[in-house]
Amino acid sequence: MRALQSLRRGGPETLEIREVEEPVPGPGQVSVMVHACAVNFPDALVIEDKYQLRPSRPFSPGSELAGVVRTVGKGVEAIRVGERVSASIPFGAMAEVVIVPAERATVIPDAMPFDEAAALQVTYGTVFYALVGRASLQPAETLLVLGAGGGIGLAAVELGKALGARVVAAASSSHKLEAAIAMGADVVVHYPEKVENVAQASAFTEAIKSACGGRGPDVVVDPVGGPYAEPAMRSMAWHGRYLVVGFAAGIPTVPLNLALLKGSQIIGVFWGAYIGRNPSAGAEDMKVLMGLYAAGKIRPRISERYPLERGGAAIARLGSRSVCGKVVVDVCSSDARI
């Protein structure tokens, strides 16, 4: 079988297609013929040894996938051969067949495309955990989403609306804001591609407050970080909750006195650790998300697709921060058979 692998530390250009032996599931595991693998920001970090996890080489990037169950290991009863599933794993999804713990495989509706099923795992799973599990977002609260044109951002806009919040979407281009509006955003804020001085930061804070009716957001979803974090935190309402999801623009330095003055909470959101420690809770979250998908309340936006041979280009494209929505790698053809 084919796999896109990292053989040495480096950027996406260092990844290589290789022929490797097909893995065999152990007890409690299933093997999945991967049809689609969605790309995420950590995929660029893990191949450069900059992520929290540092797998030994060779390994394949990719953490969210959808495909067809090929074989099942001993003791697996809830998942059957031939079922269509989506799943998340720490890494390894950019390969034709991967091993998945059975408890982390979710059966998907027959009508759900593989690319949308793959794109729902990490982004929507992370956002659902953030909004419900960490921030306890309430109906009619105001939610600010930074980086609203990316995968996490668009998922946050859509899920925020599904949960009854008033959603303020902030992004760096009109194209991304248009996508956020299409996903249900109530109002948008166009911030500069770079925040380089105090005046720009202050203007961003005031723009957020204005979009929130002068009061500021109750909850902030931040997958961006960098110079955007402090202005967003300064805009927050009393007892606001600031959700730290990622650092696409770099790790920010935020004065902690802001948390005191706002009576706010700064909350870390590490979805991978959450489902690793609480697999049953993660599985329940996925069932809720599949229900929202079936009800037509959420649907991942797929913006670009690449073949497995160009998986490195897909990762590089996401790293450019110009993508609106999700990038997906097509691993096996749609007519592949077990």
HUTAKA-V607428 format. One line per field, one symbol per residue. ss: DSSP state (@ for helix, = for strand, . for the rest). phi: phi as a letter, one per 30 degrees, with the letter a starting at -180 (. if undefined). psi: psi as a letter, one per 20 degrees, with the letter a starting at -180 (. if undefined). A space follows every 50 residues. Layout:
ss: ???
phi: ???
psi: ???
This chain:
ss: .=====.....@@@.====.........==========..@@@@@@.... ........=....=========...........=====......=.==== =@@@===......@@@@@@@@@@@@@@@@@@@@@.......====....= @@@@@@@@@@@@...======..@@@@@@@@@....====.......@@@ @@@@@@@@@@@.......====.....@@@@@@@......====...... ......@@@@@@..====..@@@@@@@.@@@@@@@@@@@@@@@@...... .======@@@@@@@@@@@@.....======........
phi: .cbcbccadldedddbdbcbdddcdceibbcbddcbbdcbeddddddcic cecbddddbcdjbbbbacdcbbddidbdccejddbcabbdajddbdbbcb eedcccdcdedddddddddddddddddddddcdccheceidccccdhdcd dddddddddeddcjdccccbacbddddddddddjedabbccddbccaddd ddddedddeddcijcjddbbcbccihddddeddddddeidbccdcabecj ddccdddddddchccccdbcdedddddbedddddeddddddddddicbae cccbbbdeecddddddddddicdcjccbcdccddcdcd
psi: rqqoqoiqpaahiiqqpqprqpqpqapjrqqpophqpqqrhhhhghijkj rhpnqqqqrprpiprqbppgqqrpiphhpqpiqpqqrqqhriimqhpqpp phijpppqqhipqhhhggihfgghgghggggghgilpqqirpppoqliia ggghhhgghgghjjrppopprjqhghhhhhghijphqqpoqqhpoirhgg gghgghhggghjkihrqhpponjgcbiigghghhiqrpkrpooohalhjr proppihhhghikrpopqnnhghghhhmhhghhhghgghhghghijhqoq oohqqqrhhkhghgghghiijiqobqpppogqqijqq.
